[in-house]
């Protein structure tokens, strides 16, 4: 799976970032496989006795998953479904928690797996997996995959930027009930990184982001890329913007078109003085391409 993860040196390439985000969202790839597995060699009777089963009464209260249901402890069941092959549900833990619990169930209603996420894509804590009889067969410590930068530091970064409030839980979802941010974690050649995507990060005013048909989205994501060991953060696309105005590069220095034309003019004037070429005051000469032709003729 790691072969699909972008190398950190190329992570700020805009095209690759969007490919990465699309890859995550379309394929559902999560990096929890990098956690440390804790195998259960024998069924645990205690686990069997306490096995969780799908709550069909709550399923009815959500009108078969069409509405959000809030439990007595303020846990929100915001996605739930069940059919003859089994079911699943997503729970948003009570505020101010930013964690989401994902559960799957067998057709007999017994719990199949339980995973905890920060956002929708990054597993944290202990993931548990059961057989159809309710025996706990495997546990995975998802936190083993992280470097020095843990999920808490990522949340603190979001708070510093003003997107969330860790004390109140503000910023978990927007006014429409949609995620304010998405998180992605990856590793390549032992280099770990986080992608922190602000869903409504940038007003969408660039026609290249408009769909061929229909209304264009009002916003496009703003993506921060954080080094998983140092915490150093870069904004995806920032380097592209910094160099987008570069028209020429000469002797290691970048020039915009305007700067380059001014530079050429100065070089042309110096060349003219050296070779006794008369230039009338305010005489506008076409110096385009002058530097490449004559600058070395000194």
Secondary structure, DSSP 8 states (H G I E B T S, - for coil): -GGGS--GGGTT-HHHHHHHHHHHHHH---GGGGSEEEE-SS--HHHHHT--B--HHHHHHTTTTTS-EE-TTS-EEEEEEEETTEEEEEEE-STT--EEEEEEE-TTSBEEEEEEEETTTEEEEEEEEE-TTS-EEEEEEGGGG--SS-HHHHHHHHHHTTS--TTT-TTSB-TTS-BSEEEEEEEETTEEEEEEEEEEEEE---GGGS-SSS---SEEEEEEEEETTT--EEETTHHHHHHTT--EEETTEEE-HHHHHHHHHHHHHHHHHHTT----TT-----TTHHHHHTT--
